[in-house]
Amino acid sequence: QVQLVESGGGLVQVGGSLRLSCAASGSIFRIDAMGWYRQGPGKQRELVAIITSGGRTNYSNSVKGRFTISRDNAKNTLYLQMNSLKPEDTAVYYCHAVDRLTFLDYWGQGTQVTVSS
């Protein structure tokens, strides 16, 4: 089993920045790709960014050029640096990991990001 705990959310003004963190614990060796998803009010959960165990990244078009995903394998922590935030970035952000052995999904509890205009 893998446990994921997000932190770093909050209230920020348009154009501001936030950095989300996701601390992983448990059977860390089982983790392959990790990523961030978000769910805005009245919307479905959507992919924000992913990063493979080898460091390859991919971003949704809506955040490309503004957000940066990274992982520190020594600290078992995933990050999401969010710059130039917009009101449409307001959402609950979830950390996600994939089990390399079973392909099961692991999710964090989510952290709220609110961008005020």
N, C-alpha and C positions, 0 to 999 in steps of 0.2 A: 504494500500500500504506500501511497504517496500523499502527503498533506501539503497544501499550498495556502499561504496566508499573504494577502495583499495589504499594502499600506501606501500612504502618500496622497490619497485623494483629498479633495477639499473644494473650496470656493475660490475662484480666480476670475479676474476681469478679462474681457476680450483683449487678445494680444499677449496675454501673460503666459507663464510656463509652469509646469508641474512635472515632477518625476515620480512615477509609480514604481514600487518594488514588490516583488513576489518571492517570499522565502519558501524554499522547498525543504521538506524533511521526510524521513521515513526511508523507503527503498529507493534512494536517489539513483542508484545504478540502473534502475529500470526506465528512467526518463530518456526519451529520444527528443523529438521536437517540442518546443514550448512556444506559447503565443499569448497574445492579448486579444480578447473579444470585448465588445461593449453592447449594451442594450439601452437605447434611449427610451424616453416616455412614449408608450404606445407603439414601439417598434420591435422588430424581431432582433435577436442577438446576431451580431455581425462580426466578422473577422476584422481586426485592426492590423495586426502584424504577427508574423511568425519568425522563428529562428531555429535552424536545425542544430543538432549537436555539433556539427562542424562549423557553425557560424554563418551559414547562408541565411539571408533574410528576404522577406517579401512583405509588401505593404499593400493595403487597400489604396485605391486611387485617391480617396478622400483625405488621407493623411500623409501621402507621399510627399517628402520634402519638408514636412513639419515635425513628424514624429520619428524617433529612433529607438529601435529595440536592441537590447544587448543582454548578454548573460555572463555572469561570473561563475564559472564552474567550481572554482575553489571555495566560493562562499555559498554555492547552491542557491544563487539568487538571480532572478530575472528582472530586468528594468524596462521601463518605457519612459523615455524623455519626450515630453510633449511641449512644443513651442508654438507660438502664434496661434493660441487657442481661439476657437470660434464658438458662438452659442450652440451650434449644431454638434459640437463635441460633447455636450452635456449628456451624461449617461452613467450607468453603473459599469465599471470596467472589471472584467474577470480575467484571472490568470488561468491558463490551460496548459496541460502537459499530456503527452501521449506515452503510454507504456510500450517500450520497445519489444516486449515479449508477448503481450496479450493484445496490444493495440487498444486497450481500454483508455477512456478519457478520464482525466482528473481535473477538477475545477476548484478554484478558490471560492471564498464566500462573496467576493465582490467589494469594490470600493467606489464610492460616489464621487464623481467629478462634475462640478457645476460651473459653467462659464457664464458670467453675467455681462450684460451689455450696458 
